[in-house]
Amino acid sequence: MTTTTYPSGELPTDAPTVVPAPRMPEVGLRAQVTPWAAMGALVVAAGAVRLAQHATDADAQIAYGVAATAFVVAVVAAVAAGRRVHDRRLRHRLVAAVYLAASWLSVVSATGVSLDAVAALAILGTGVSLLWWRRHRIGHDFPATAAAVTVTAVGEQSLPVADDADLYVQRWATHLGARGRQFVGSVLADAQVITAGYRYTLELVPGEQTVEQVAAAVTTVRGGLRLMPGQDLIVETHPDLPAPTALLTVVTRPPISRSQPWPGPQDGFDPRHGCVRLGPFADGEGVACWRVYTADSIWGGYIQGAQGSGKSRFIDQIAMSCAASTSHPTIVWYGDGQRGDSSPLLVAHADYAATTFEGIYNMVQAAIRVMKINGVENRLNKQNGFTPTDARPGLLVILDECHKPLSAAENPLLATATQLGLTAIAREGRKVGVSLLMASQSVTLDAFGSSGLADTLRSCLLAGNGLILRSKTANAKTVFGVDISPKTFPKLPGYGYLCDPDPGARSAPFRGYHVTDELAEYWPGRITWRSLPDRQANMAGTHYARRHQAASEQRFADEMLLAMADAGTVEDIEALERSMDTAAASNTTVDVIDLGGAHPPVRRIEKFWQQPPAAPVLSTGQAKVLDAIRAGHTGPKDIVAATGYSASQVYNLLEQLTDQQQISKARYGHYQATAA
């Protein structure tokens, strides 16, 4: 799967947003005076050395001893700092300070303490202590609540304070990378200031830790870094360094805290990459994209999200962007397992809309026939794959709430047949110009049907795109195969995660553009929604040809039902339902659908749910034992003698026949047949 990153300058601007700035823990004067105390201790030690030299008249011997001891202590301290201090910059400064102290004390031991020597110590000590003082500031006078920071559009934000970047390095070392912590031995380093916060290189322990483990433990990492509500965290594989190295971005000033309106179909579709721009990444650096076209191919995908996650608006956005594209002409068909309630926009404007289980099946079959005729054209024209043109546009088939028409419980007659057709489109449509986008609230494989084709359908869809939105379950691995917890996503409509992209593309959280009610009312009427070319339309069959008539009939039926409800004629509604049930029950068979002349004939299907259950098929051994009982051999010993089976075989067969209600116990140790 693929996402595409664009320069942040391409993001649309928005009104300023006020978000809370993180309150940084500050310290008092004790840490501030530590470098001065260390320099004072060195001066006192130098004075003590000079007193010892005057008292013993062994100036050279004491100077040599002090120098040797000082440098041994410096080496030990440097090694200890290398092991315990994970921040590379601070570690280098500490090592420099230790060697500076050893050198100064050695020189002073030989030359004596003077004002010039003390001044030199103060100047050099101040230089190496600057980083320490930056990390340990005197507390600021914060108000009771966190300070407010005005964040404007991406590219206009004021940069975060560079000195605060090392705060998260310390927190990682203390709460996450220290001994006994979840990522012991890992190091957060190479702090970079970005517009939205800070970015680091996360060096994990090879052979013990992985980037995927960090992504799966994002809640723990947020706690370890002490992130504030509204701040975000992005964990990505490092594009340049060897595994297991991650890029970790702490978003302290989220540019997506306020939704950005959909820019419209012209900017919503990227003609250069053949994809739909979904919205900006959480750090404001680039835009997440839904791949639709690549060389010789058209792609679909799968969207999963709970109520209120923005799933239907994403579908509207993708559909309108594709339908309006002039560089990649695309026809949009729409099916909805909730009778069209998910997107009235697409029911009204898509070239073909299906809102019943039978209608969805018909639409799937019509799409398969379009695939067939496109394949014939490819063979005759010696064309490999599919490239959309005005004369031969691509076909995007959308099925929202797909778990309903694929449920054997809700759709017993057509669930399996519908699943078979959808799998064919997902598996074979890419190279003949037909793609499938499915979406559901279900977080399990049941969204793809209950038969063995469910996993095949899932994997074929995710070969194109996979979009995870917020849900109430923490497990996305069942469907998407990633250790991401959508339960922890912020409660922002349109906040999502594009999973498992191609190498070099970002797999990071983002927030989709918002298709407001005003935009949803304004744009569809200004888009030219394409229909199938004549050849493909003829091949699609009767149901495609009368799709507008069927939609009018459905609207008329809905209007009649509303009128009857307004008139209070509940008895008429109930009588109509009873008459329909009576008419259906009077027939021993039912026509599933009228496929029309363009479809192969479908046999009339028995109403199996009202038929008596068929007699079970007996195995050879079961039939032989049952015949023996009917012949009068009712005891196990007699059956053994009559059949030639062993005692254990006979007892097993008797148990099986009892479970199937073919036999019952007449009395203790004797059986009788219960079925003719």
N, C-alpha and C positions, 0 to 999 in steps of 0.2 A: 504494500500500500504506500501511497505517496502523499506527503504534504509539501507545500511549496512556501518558501520564505521570501518576503518582499521587504524592501527598505521601509523603515518606519515612516519616512516622509510620505509614503503613499496612503497612510491611514487618514481618514477624514477627521477633521478637527471637531471639537465639541466644546460646550460651555465649560467654564472652570468648575472643578469639583473640589470640595473640601473633604479631606480625609484626615484621620488622626495620625500624627507623627509618632513614631515609637519613642517612649520615654526611656532614655538610657540610664542605667545605674551609675551614679557618680560616687566618688570617694572623698574623704576628708584630707587633712594636712599630713597625716602620717605617711602615706605613700609619696606625697610630694617631697618630703624632706629626706626620704631614704637615700637618694644620691648624695645629698650634702652630708648626711651622717656618715656615709661610706668614705667620702673624701676627708672628713674630719678625723675619722679613725685612722686613715693612712698617715695624716700629719702627726697624730699622737704616737703611732707606731714608729715613725721616723725619729721623733724626739726621743723615744725610749731607746732606740738603737744608738743615737748619739751619746746618751747618758752612759750606756753600757760601754761604749768605746772609750769615753773619758775615764771611766772607773777602772778599766782593765788595761788600757794602753795596747789593746789588740785590735787596732782599727781594721787592718786588712783581713784578718781571720773572720772577724764578725761580719764585715761587708760581704765576703765570699759566702759565708753561711746564710746570711739573709737573702742574698740573690738566689742561691740554690733552692732554699726553702720556698721562696716566693714563686719561682717558676714551677716547682713541683705542684704547689697548691693551685697555680693557674691552670696547669694541664688537667688536674683532677676536676677543677670547677668547670672547665670547658667541656670535658666529656660528660659531666653530669647535666650541664645545660643542653647539650645536644640530645640527651635522652628524655629530658623532662619538659623542655620548652619546644612546643610544636610549631610556633610561629617562626618562620625562617628569618624575617627581618629582626625580630626581637632577639632571637638566638644569636645572630651575628653581632648585634650591639652588645649583648652581655659578654660574649667571648672577647670582643675588643676591649671592653671595660676591664675585664679580669687581667688581660695581658698588659694593658696600660698601667694598672695598679702595680703589677709585679715589676714592670720596668722602672716606674717612677721610684718605687721604694728601693730598688737595687741601686739606682743612680744616686739617690739622696744618701744612702748608707755609705757611699764612697766619697761624696763631695760635701755632705753636710746640708742641714736644713737652712733655707734662705727664703727671703720674701719672693725672689724671682721663681724659686722652685714651687712655692705654694701658689703663686699666680699662674704658673704654667699648669699645675694640677687643676686649678679651678676652671681654666679655659678649656682644657682638653676634657675634663670630666663633664662640664656643661654640654659640650658637643655630643658626647656619646650618650648623654642622659636625655636628650630631647625627645626621642621616641618613647622613653619611659614616662615622661611627663605628659605626653599626648595620650597615653593609655590610661593614666591615673590622674584625672582632672579634679580640681576643686569643684565641689557641688555647685550647680547653678540654681538660681532661684526660680524653680518651676512653679506654675500655678497648681491648684489642686487637681485640675484635669490636664490631660496631655495637650501640648501645644498644637494648634491647627496649622496645617500647611496647605496652601493653595496649589492645586495641581491643574494645569491647563492641558491643552492637547499635547499629544506626544510630540517631542521635539521642542516644546516651549517650557518644559519643566526645569526648575532649578535643580542642580545636581545635589545629591545627598552629601553630607560631610564626609570627606575622605577618611578622617581619623576614626570615625565610628565603624569603619569596615572591619577593623581588627577585633571589635567586640565579639562578633560572631565566631571568629577564629578561636578566641578564648573559650566561648561557650561550648563550641564543638569539642575542644580539647578536654574540658572539664566534665561535660554531661554525656558525651557520646563516644569520644575516642580514648578516654582514660581506662585504666585497668578495671575490669569488672563491668564495663559498659557494653552496650550492644555492638558497637563498632570499634572495639578496642584496637589500638594501633593505627587507626586511620588518621589522616591529617588533612585539615582544611587550610589551603595555602593560596598564594598568588591572588590576593584580593584585587578586584577591579571595581571601580565606581562606574555604574551605568545610570541612565536617566531614572529608571524605576527603582533602583536600589543598589545591590552589590552582587558580584559574580565571583565565584571561587573555583579553583581546581580541587577536587576531592580525591585524595590519594588513598585508595583502599588497599587492604592487605591481599596480595595475590594468593590465589588458591583457597582463600577462606571467606572472602567477601565479594559481592557482586553489585553492580549498579542496580540490578533488578531488586535486590534485597533492600537497598536504600529507598527505592521508589515505593516498595510495598510497606515500608515502615515510616511513611511520610508523617503520620500523626505523632510518632515518637520523635522524629527529627524536629518537627515544629515545636514540640515541648522542650526538647533539649536546647534549641536556639532561642527559646522564650519569645516566639513571634506573637505579635498583638493580633486581636481579631481584625479581619480585613486585610492583613498582610498575606502574602502568598509565597509558595516555595515551588521551584521547578528543578527536577532532577533529570539530567540527560546524559547520555553517553558522550564522553569527550571525543570530539571529531578528529583530534590530532595525536593524542597520547595513547599509549598501549593500555589494554585492559588490565585490571579493572579500574579505570580512572573515569570520574564523572565530572560534569559541569553542574555546579549547584548555584542556583540563582535565588537570592533572597529579595523578594519584591516588597520593599517597605513603603513604596508610594504607588499603589496599583493604578495603572492607567485605565483599567477596565471596571473600576468600581461603579462607574456610571455607564449605562448602556449607550451604544452608538447606533443611530438609526441606519437602516439598510441604505446604501448609497444609490440603489436603483439598478436595473438590469444592465445598463451600459458599463458601469463600474463593477457590478457584481460578478461578471464573467471575465476571466482573463483569456483573451484570444491567443496570447503567445504560448501559454502552457496548457490550454484546453481544460481549464478547471474553474470551479466556482469559488470565489473568495468568501469564506465563511465569517471571518472576523479576526480581530487582533489577538496575538498571544498575550498571556498574562503579564509579561514584562514589556509589552509594547514594541518588541523588536520583530516585526514581520507579521504576516497574515497567514492564518491556517486556511488551507484550500482542500476542497473535495474534488478529486481527480475524476474527470468525465471522459476525456479523450487523450490518447497518446498515439504514436505512430501506428496506423492500421488497426486500432482497437478502440472500443467504447467500454466503459467500466461502470459498474453499479456499486452496491455496498449495503451495509446494515447500520441502522441507528437504533440505539436502545436508551430509553429514558422514561422516568416516572412522570406522573401528572405534574404539570407546572414546570417541567424541566426545559420547555421550549422545543420539544421534538417536532410538533406539527408546524411550527414557524420555520424551523430549519428546512422541512420538506417544501413549504411554500417558497422559500428563498431559492432553493436549488432548482425547483421546477420553473419559476419565473425567469431566473438567470439563463437556464438552458433554452427555454422557449424563445427568449428575446435575442439570443445570440445570432448574429449575422455571419460570423466567421465559422461557426460550427452549428449549422442548422439542425434543430432537434425537435421531434414530435414528442409530446407528453401524454401518456395515458395514466389514469389514476384509479386505483381500487381502494376501497375502505371497508375493513371488517366491521366497522361500527355504523354501517348504513349511511355513510356520508357525513356524519357529525364531526369528524376530525378536521376536515378542511372543506367547508362550503365553497371556498375560493376555487379549489381545483375541481370540485364537482361541477361548478358552473362553467369553467373555462377550459379544462383539459379537452383534448380532441376526443377522448373516449373515457367515460367515467362509469364505474361499476360499483354499486352499493349493496348488492346482495351476493350470497355465496354462489348462486348460479351465474350471476352476471360476472363475477370475478373469474369463475372457471371459463366462461365464454371468452373473456378478454385474454386470458392466458393462452387459450387455444388459438385465438386470432394472432397473437404475437408469435407463436410457434410457426404459423403458416407464413408470416412475414419473413421469419428467419429462413424458411425453406426457399422462398422465391428469391431472397437476397443471395442465398448460397448458389442457386442456379445461375444467377447473373455473374457471380464471382467466377464460377467455372467457365462459363462461355466467354467472359472477358479476360480470362486468365489473370484475375486480380487476386492478390494475396491480402486478406484482411479487409478492413472497412475504413473509409475516409468519408466523412459527411460532406454532401454538396447540396445545393438548392434543389437539384433534380432528384437527389437520393439522400434525404436527411436521415439522421440517426433516430432511433426510437427508444425513449426512456420510459419504462414501465415501473410505476410506483405502487406499492402495496402497503398501506398503513394498517396498523393493528393486525398484523399478519397472523398472530397466534389464533385468531378467531376462525377464519376460514380453513386453517390447517388443523383445527381441533377435531378429533374424531368424535368427541362427545357433542360438540355443537353442530358439526357438519358431517354426520355419519355417511352420507351418500357420496360426497364429493371431496372430502379432505385428502384422501390418498391420491386421487386423480389430479387434484390441484397441485399437490406437492410434487408429483411427478413432472407436471408441466413447468412449474417454477424452477425445478432443478435443471431441466433441460435448458431453460433460458439462461440461468446463472452459469452453467457449465459451457454452453456452446454459443451463446449470443454475442460474445465479445468480438469475434472476427466476422460476423455477418450483420453488425449494426443494430443489435437489440441488447439493451442493458436492463438490469433489474435492481431497483432500490426497495428494500424492505425495512420496516420499522415496527417496533413493538414496545410495550411496557414490560413484557415478560423478561425475566433475567435468567431463564433456563433454556435448555435446548428445545423445550416444548414450543417455543416461538417458531421453530422450523418444522413442526409436525412430529408425529409420534412414531413413524416407521423408521426403518434403518437408513432412509435417505436424509434424515435430519442433519446429521453431521456433514454429509456431502454438500447439502445446500448451504449450510453455515460456512464451510471452508471456501466454497466457490464465491460467495458474496464478499467475504473478508479478504479475498485476493485483490479486491478493488479498494474499498474503503471501510473503515470501522470507526464509528463515532460513539463514545460513551458519554452519556449525560447523567445527571444526578439521579440516584435511586435510593431506596431504603435498604438495599442489601449491600454488604461490603464486598461481595465476591463477584468480580468480573472475569475471573479466570475461566469459568465454565464455558462462556461464549467466546470471549475475546482472547483468551490465553495469556493475559497480562495480570501482574500482581498490582492492580490499581483498585482502590476502594472508592467507588462512586458515592458511597454513603458519607464520606468526609468532604465532598465537594461543597463549596460555599453555596448558600441558597440564593444564587443569582440566576435568573432565567437565561438560558443560552450558554451557561458555563459548561464546557465539554473538554474532552481529551481525545485526540486522534491517535489511535494506537498502531503500533508496529509499522512505521513508515519504511520506505526504502532507504538504503544507506545515504547519508548526507542530508536527509530531510529531518525537520524537527518533529519530535513526538513530545509535545508539551501542552499544558492546559491553555485554553483560549476562551474568549467569550464571543459568541456569534452576534452579528449585526441584528438589530431589532427591527422586524417587519411590523411596524405599528399599524393600528387599525386604519389610520389615514392612508398609509402607504398601500395597505392591502386593498383599499377601496380605489385608490388612484391608479395604480399601475396595471392591473390585469386588463382593463379595458383599452389600454394603450399598447398592448402587446399583440402582435399578430400570431395567433396560435395555429401552427401548421397542422395540416391533415396529411394522410398517406397519399403518395402519388397513385395514379389510376391503377397501375399494374398491381401494386401492393394492396390497394383498397379492394380490388376485385378478388384477390387471393384471400384476403382476411375474412370474407364471407358475409352471410346474411346479417348476423348480429352486429357487425361493424357498420354495415350499410344502414341499418335501422336504429342506430344508437341514439340519434336525436329524437326519433319517435318514441323510443323506450323511455328516454328521460322525460319527455312531455307526459307520457302516461303515468309515470311515477309521480310527477308533480301534481297531476290531476287527482290521483288517488290520495296523496297527502292533503291536498286542499279539501277534498270531500270528507276526509276523516276529521279535519279541523272544524269544518262546518257542522258536522254531526255532533262533535263534542261541544261546540258553542251553542247548538240548539238544545243540548241536554238530552238527546235521543240515545241514551245509553242502551235502552232495550233494543233499538235497531242495530247498534254496533254488535251487541252480544248475539243477536239473531243472525247477523251476517256471518260472524265467526262460526256459529254452530252450523249454519248451512254449508259453509266451506269445509268444515271438518266432516260433516256427513257425506258430502260429495266425494271427499278424498277417501273416506273409509269404505265407500261402496265399491271401489275398484280394487281388484286383486293385484294390479300392477300400476306402476307410475312411470310416466316419462320424466326423466331427470331434466332434460333440456331439449329444446328444438334446435338442433345444430345448424340446420339450413343446408342449402346446396353445396356450400364451399367446404363443409366438414364431412368427414366420413360418417356413415350412419352409426348410431348408438342403439343397442338393443334395449327394449323395454325391460326395466329392472323389476324383479319381484319385490313386493313389500315385505322384505325378509323379517322386519321387526315384528310383523304380525303373524308370521308363519310358525307352525309348531316346530320345535327343535328337531333336527335330523338325528336319526339313530347313530350312535357312535360306531365307528369302524373297528371291528375286533381284530386283534392279531391272530395268527395261526394257532398259537398256544391257547389263547383265551377261547377261541371258537371250539377247539378240541375238548377243553374242559367243560364248556357249556353243553356241548353235545353229550358228553358222558353223564352229566347230571340229568339231562332230559331223558337219557336212556335208563335211568334208575340207579346209577352209581352215585349215591348221595353222600357217602362218607369219603374222607381223604384217602384212606387205604384202598377203597374200591376204585377211586379215580386214578390213583397211582398205577394200579393193576390194569385199568382200562386204557390209559393213555401211554404208559411206558415212561412217563416223566419221573424224576426224582421227587422225594417228599418235599424238599425245599422249593422246587419249581412249582409244584402243585399249590403249596400254601401261598406263594407269591401271586400266582394267577387267581386263586380264590379271592385274595384281598383286592386285586384289581377289579374283578368282576363285581364284587360287593360295592366298591366305590362308584362304579358305573351303574349301580342299581340293576344289574342284569340278574343277580341272584340274591337270595336272602337266606338266613338260617331258619330251617323248619323246626329244628330242635337242637339240642346240644350235640355237636359233632356231625350234623347232617345239613345239607343245603338243598334249596329248591330254586328253579328258574322263575323269574318274575316277568320276563319279557317273552313274547311269542316268537 
